[in-house]
Amino acid sequence: MASLNLRKLLAKTAENWPAKVLSIALAIILFVFHRMSVMESRFFSVPLRIEHNANLIPASPYARMIRVSLKGDANSIYPILEDDIEAYIDLQKYETEGWYRTPVQILKKGTALGVEPLEINVDPIEISLELDRRISKFLPLTASLRGSVEEGYDLSSHTLSPTQVVVDGPLRLLGNIAELYTEEINLDGRKEDFSVMVNILNRDPLLAIRGNGMTEFRGFIRSRVSVRNFTSMPITVQGLDQRFNAEIDIKQGSVRAEGSQNELDSFVPPDAFLSVDASAIDRAGTYTLPLAVSLPPELNLLRREPQELTLTVTLRSGPAGGGL
């Protein structure tokens, strides 16, 4: 009896089986479609990591950031940290220079593990780039200067430390580069020695500068040395005893002096700018004395004309000179 009932049940189940199978399949499709329709999407970008042979290096521009889309349940996809989704391409199997196209792959870590359902898509889906032989090269550094030091001063010299760096890069690109430059160093208004740490400019991301990518600039600033001529300046006699009269053979002289432009411009010759010292004379006669120049210590005497002159000393007439 029981077997009879089982046969009837199987027979009834088998009736119109194509329609029943179709209904089940349609139900599954509707369920999946419903689940997909209620899933949310999240977008962000992650850096692209390149795995390549140690002897080869990328030699053409490529997308540095990959756009990632996550699709899944909102409660599952939003807690995922962006750092736990990595995008990379694997070029390690290539051992010769040339152009290669390879798909972008995804590595899930941490908060991205065990999340279901989770659909991950990337844009672009593949990367095309050139590989070239990797070389290293010492490149000298050149300081980039901008502006001018304070008026009356000059940048007499400067140094960089280090003066050169090691750069890694593809042969085709790095082989044509002879030097690297620093970022601009502003000289405006400076009138004293100074030092500053500056970045080394690397305008090509395919090149890698070893170290911290910085150098120390030291600038040495000096007052600008200028020359000024003082001509037709009167010569005076200083310190002569009142018992005497003095007559000099040259009445005017000239001076050539050097110093900072500011000091020279601001200097006003005093009354006794050019003089002869007659304080040691104690009797009448003819004397040859050096010409003295009254300059501040900031100025340097280059030349004086005349260097010496003749002084004729006579006794004053009258009571002042009667005792001689």
Secondary structure, DSSP 8 states (H G I E B T S, - for coil): -HHHHHHHHHHHHHTTHHHHHHHHHHHHHHHHHHHHHH-EEEEEEEEEEEEE-TTEEE-S---SEEEEEEEE-HHHHTTS-GGGEEEEEEETT--SSEEEEEE-EEEE-GGGTT-SSEEEEEESSEEEEEEEEEEEEEEEEEEEEES---TTEEEEEEEEESSEEEEEEEHHHHTT---EEEEEEE-TT--S-EEEEEEB----TT-EESSSSEEEEEEEEEE-EEEEEEEEEEEEEES--TTEEEEES--EEEEEEEEEHHHHHH----TTSEEEE-TT--SSEEEEEE-EE---TTSEEEEEESSEEEEEEEE-SSGGGTT-
